[in-house]
């Protein structure tokens, strides 16, 4: 009964404006997707970007939306189990990279040693709130399988600098600020974020986490129960060739 009432309330709110809630890592790609779709189809969408776990909490508490694009399919699956979305399907993938502050150089074979170095400040996103943090901690566990004791060291030293909350005022990715404000020497995040950050921070480099310990991120798409033809059309556009091409330009797989 309560779930049905919430769906009814959200459907009423959604009727006024189609609205996409999307993972922060999708900010640049989804912004272009929405602009392209509006230009071609004449339909405008509102948007809100943030950590997928926190966006899921907003949806559970009645945040208006018509589409949810999560950096982890487990969040769209959980909403489906609660009857708060219609369907849950994968639509793109990502992988982990290590961003490296200007003035430092890191080779792929040295990634684990650098992260474990007590003198190196290791930045991460926030696990549970943000899938990027969840994937990072899963990577820590994979490292521990090869180097027993490494998980405890990485868990203790990791600085959870991003992904703790939805920042409604933010207009760009948070990672350039992390390096411009000298908050970390290296930072684990999606490779798409690394590419975008390197474009904004002079001298910043990045290296892909070695495959033996990397964690593939599977993104999930879900529509609200009351989503109309506009949102259904956008979903088809994102899954189609044009949408895949735009996602690929930002490094999504």
WODA-V862197 format. One record per helix or strand. SS is the DSSP state (~ for helix, > for strand). FROM is the first residue (numbers start at 0). TO is the last residue. If there is no record, write none. Layout:
# WODA-V862197
ss | from | to
SS | FROM | TO
SS | FROM | TO
This chain:
# WODA-V862197
ss | from | to
~ | 1 | 13
> | 18 | 22
~ | 23 | 40
> | 45 | 49
~ | 51 | 59
> | 66 | 69
~ | 72 | 80
> | 85 | 93
> | 95 | 99
~ | 107 | 115
> | 121 | 124
~ | 130 | 145
~ | 149 | 156
> | 158 | 161
~ | 174 | 179
> | 185 | 189
~ | 190 | 197
> | 204 | 207
> | 216 | 222
~ | 228 | 238
~ | 240 | 248
